[in-house]
Amino acid sequence: MNNVRIAELAWPEYDARVKDGQTMVLLPIGALEQHGHHMSMNPDVLLPTAIAEKVAEQIGALVAPAIAYGYKSQQKSGGGNHMPGTTSLDGITLTNTIKDILKEFARHGVRNVVMINGHFENSMFITEGVDLAIRELKWEGIRDFSVVILSYWDYVNEDTIREIYPYGFPGWAVEHGGVLETSLMLHLHPHLVDMSKVVDQEPATFPPYDFFPVKPEWTPCSGCLSSAKPASAQKGKLLFEVCVNGIADQLRVAFK
Ligand SMILES: [Zn+2]
């Protein structure tokens, strides 16, 4: 099996793979963000990276080192940026980081990039970084650079949701530190999860508005927005396969 990790290649090998625009590059984007008492702070980096590497093996793509910091955690989707450990970028910093990296790939000859998001709050800043990169590349005469933006959880289909959440799906927003991420981590990086420390709680509820500065009392004490108690490595395996296969199938045709 070819090594799919760009950072582990010597430059001539990388150059040969990308200089004619023939190889797709996958770029995972995560966050350093608390994920409860029971889990490490890096699932938003590790999960899209693992998915990207498996997809890349299947479709002959390469994977760039993940962007390990993301946009500020929001209270109703990530517990909030006031939480200890959570370490975030301003939107403009993330946008510019993405723009700079994309323009570098374009300089190397890459023409198709896939942004694999692992942190909900990153979404529109990824879009903005991509938009600015494409605009500036056009000014420089590069008009055939294209980008797919996706979040891996969007590939969890209805059938899988019914199987993973037989008691009812709480919605992706309150999944922070919940069954999805914990199950995937149990499957991929079990040593970073301690199920004995899961705080079993009802899904968090919020008013239909955001409030700034945040009211810390809105965030459950655990930092999670729903309980990870029903998580399992078996569910993680199913989720991983459904995401990898769904993304690989889409990417085989996305740039055609
Ligand atoms: Zn997360």
Residues whose N, C-alpha, C, O or C-beta is under 5 A from the ligand:
A	BS01	ZN	D44 G118
